[in-house]
Amino acid sequence: MDFSRVRHVIWDWNGTLLDDVKPTMDSVNQMLVRRGLPPMDFPFYQAVVRFPVVEYYRMLGFDLAEEGFSSMVEDFTATYEAAWRGSTVRPETFAALDLLEARGVVSSVLTASHLGAALEQMEYFGLNGRFARVTGVDNFNGHGKTQLARAHMDACGLSGEETVLIGDSPHDLETARAAGCDCILLSCGHFSALRLALCGVAVAPDALDAARLICRSAE
């Protein structure tokens, strides 16, 4: 793919820059165990996780008719809130942002997470001021972010040909298509490399490799 015209990168947050795969999986496993359901191992988690989250919960065996999705959301949110500080920003994050900035490429974030929660995490991990804009949702329901894509692009004053979205899920590709821009997927996050390879777009091991791919295209 040709990224020579890219002047702006829209980053996904969870799994892409924030390595929260383990606390996320552990939180869902705690929910499963509390309901007498078998916990997942990592390969199974990467094979079944998806958006919208409600479909993923059904696949795991949660009885949404009995308990209700809103109750599940509250349970996950409370469990994850107690666990996410055990995660880290991926070690290549700062180098990737520095490399893009040195080439004149601006970075922003578009996340399916609650905006306040994402901003709290960015402050905790020392990423304040690194993004031109951060857009997130106003709930914890895990419905996705495609509906926010065009608004984020418009707020940043972006055109599709100068923008690439970098994420770790097929949903990020859906979001990029909704925004009218290209996409690079990272195999270090919540989704397996096999599932990402089937998406038919560029796949990189991590954020720094993706940044290098963009910068090489501009040379």
N, C-alpha and C positions, 0 to 999 in steps of 0.2 A: 504494500500500500504506500501511496505517496503522501507524506505529511509535510511537504515542503512549504505549504502555505499556512501551516498551523501557527497561530499567535496566542492561542488560549487553550488551556487544558482544564476541563471540568473533572474533578476527582470524585469518585465515590469515597465514602469514609470507612464504614465497617468492613473489615476484611481486606481492604485495599491499602489504606494508610494505617489504620488502627488494626493491630493483630489481636482481635478479640474472638478468634475462632473457638479457643478452648473454653473461656468463660461462657460463651453463648451455648455451646454444646453441653457443657456441664449444667447450665441452668435448665435446659430442656430435659436433660437426664434426671435432674432432681424432681422435676414436675412429673415425669413418667413414673419414677420409683414411688412417689407419694400416692400415685393412683394404682399401684400394683401392676404397672406395665414394664416391659423389659427396657433397659437403657440401651443406647446406641454406642457402637464404636465409631471411630473417626471415618473409616471408609464408607460405612453406611450413612453417616450424617452427610458427608459430601455428596452422596448419591441421591438423597431424598430432599434436602433442603431446597426451598423454592419460594417464590412470591406468586400470589398473595400467601401470607403465612397461614391463613386459615386452612388452605388446602394441604399444606405440609402437616399441620396438626391432625387433620383427618387421617392422613396416611400413617401417622404414628400410632393411631388407635385411640386418641382422645375422644371421649363421648361428648361432643359439642351440644347435642340435643339435650343431654342430661345436665351438663354444667354450664354451658353457654360460653361463647367465644370471649366475651368481655371479661369473664372470670379468669379465663386462661391468660389473657393479656395482663391482667393485674398480677397474677401469680408470676409470670415470666418477668415482668418489669421489676417487681420487688426482688426476685432472686438475682437477676442480672445486675441490678443496682448495687447489690452487696458484693458482686464478684468482679466487675469490670476493671477495678483498679489493679487487679492481678494481671491485666493484659499490658501490652506495650505498644508504642508506635513502632512500626516496622523500621529496622535499623537503617534502611536505605532511603527513608522518607526525606530526611533533610538534604541529603546529597542530590536526590532527584529534583527537589524544589530549587535548590541552588543552581543546578545545571540549567534548568529551564529558565530561571530568572536571568542568568548570565547571557542567555541567547535571546532575551527580550520576550519570552513567553510567559504570560500571566496565568496564575492558577486560581481556581475557585473550587468550591465543594458543593455538590448536590447529593443529599442523603435522604434515604427513606426513614431515617431515625428522627425522633423528636428533636426539633431545632435546639431547644434549651439543653437537652442532654448532650447533643453533639458539641455544642459550644463549651459546655463544662469539661468534656473530655479533652478538647483541643487546648483549653487553658491548662488543664492538669498536666498535659504532656508537652507544654512549651511551644505550641503552634500558634499562639495568638499573633495576629498581624501578618501571617504568611499567605492569607487568601484574600483576594479582592472581594469576594462575596461568599457567604455560606447560606445555602437554602436547605431547609428541612421541613418536616411535616409538623402538625400541631397535635399529634396523637401518637399512641404507642401501638397501633393496630397492625402494622406491618403490611399495609395494602400495597405499598410501592410508591414510585415517584414519577411515573411517566406524565402524570397530569401537571407536574411542576416544571417539566423540561423547558417548554417554550417560554414560560414566565421567567425562568432563570436566564435563558439566553437573551430575552428582551431586556431584562434588568441590567445585564452586563454589556448590552449593546453589541451582541455578537451575531455573526453570520455563520452558517453551517460550514462553509469551505475553510474558515480560519480556526475551526474549533474541533477538538477531539475529546471524547469522554473516555476516561480510564476507570475501569471497575473490575469486579471479580465474579460477575454473575451474568447469566443470560438476560436477566432483568435489566442490567446496565446496557446491554445491546438494544433492548426494546426502548429504553429511555433515550439512548442516542438517536435511534430512528425517529422517535417522537420529536426530538429537538432538531432533526435534520442535519446531524453531524456524524463524523466517523467515530469509531470505537476501537479501543485496545483493551483486551481482557487479560487479567493477571491470574496465573495459576497458583498463587501462593495463598489464596483466601478460602472462602467458605465452600467453593465449588471445585469439583475435581477437574483436572486438566482434560480428561476425556470428554466431559460434558461441554467444556468450553471449546474444545477443538471442533465439535459438531456445529458450532455457531457460525463458522465460515468467515471469521474476522481474525486480525492479528492477535496472537496470544504471546505474552511475555512472562518471564518468571517472576518479575517483581517491578516495583515502581521505577527503580533506577534504569533497568533495562528498557522499560517503556519510554522513559525520558530520552535515553540514548537513541532509540529508534527514531523518535521525532527529530532530534537534533541532527542525526546523520542525513535525514531526508532534506534538511535545510542547507546542507553543505554543497 
